[in-house]
Amino acid sequence: MIRTGLLLAALAATPAVAQDAPKSPVKPVDCLQTRSIMQAEAASDRHWYAKTRDGKWFRNNMECPSLAPYRALVHISPIGSQCRGDIVQVVDFTMGGISFGGCGLGSWEEVEGLPGKVKKAKKAK
């Protein structure tokens, strides 16, 4: 009885060790539905970013040296999706629609937002 009491006292005095479950990274996805994309643009890191209707941002992991800010991707899809392996044309409409060639889309990975952009803080009610 004394041993049980000492064991319970020792356990009660021992601080609980918080073990946070490791956060598993969100797996990249192969496709984004075109109709779910609200905003899309090239960033200075030469990646293509898309913001979906649910407020999430995705970065496409394509290798495209001609992609730069103010350039657009022209994409044609018979299935209404932007998928890994699709070929897109890089066009600069500020220069009269000059084409800078094609690139293949990569996988889409969820990110916090555009690089270098600060998120606006929500106003307290």
Protein Blocks (a to p, Z undefined) as FASTA:
>chain_A
ZZmmmmmmmmmmpccdddddddddddddfbdcfklpmbdcddfkopacdddfkopacddf
bdcfkbcehiacddddfkopacehiacddddfknoopaebjaddddddddfbdehiacdd
dddZZ
